Amino acid sequence: MAGGIYMLCFGMTAVSIFEGSIHNRITAICWALFVAQIAYLIFVRPKVTFFDEGITITNPHQEITVGWHLIDEIHAQYTMYIEVAGKRINAWAAQTPGRYHARSIHPTELRGLRINGAENIRPGESPRTYSGVAVQLARLRLENFKKTGIDIRIESAVISNVQGFTLLMANFTLCVLLYIFKF
């Protein structure tokens, strides 16, 4: 999806460079960069990182690190999410499929996943989806952490993506100024 948006931005800029005035060229480049920044924040930046001591969920607006010892539940509804002290943290990178996806799951796909049967599985926990893979990996890591009794505890951290949104707002401001003031 992001690749298609980047190609659209490139095409829009190329047409303006070859057929427009200097002002139109600069304006087209600014708008293309703005759209590309939005595509990066929504489609490329989100990720889920698993490690021995915890999990890091990177969303467009923030990066949240939580230790396994603090996680209460791991589920998938709309997105993969974890519950920490009653607070729900969604992972943009692990979207769930539509509600009818569970009908197409064959029981052989569930071998080794410790799920009772296809009639009990939720669409977001399907092994053919990003959310299903993320939920299964997170549950395995959490179970392994509890089983081994590792004493290493990490501090929870929330890091806001101030730089990304500052660049986005600066670029948007520049686009609006170029639209208002023509030279």
Secondary structure, DSSP 4 states (H G I P E B T S, - for coil): -HHHHHHHHHHHHHHHHHHS-HHHHHHHHHHHHHHHHHHIIIIIS-EEEEETTEEEEE-SSEEEEEEGGGEEEEEESSEEEEEETTEEEEEEEEE---TTGGGG--GGGGTTTT---GGG--GGG-TTSHHHHHHHHHHHHHHHHHHHT-------EEEE-HHHHHHHHHHHHHHHHHHHS--
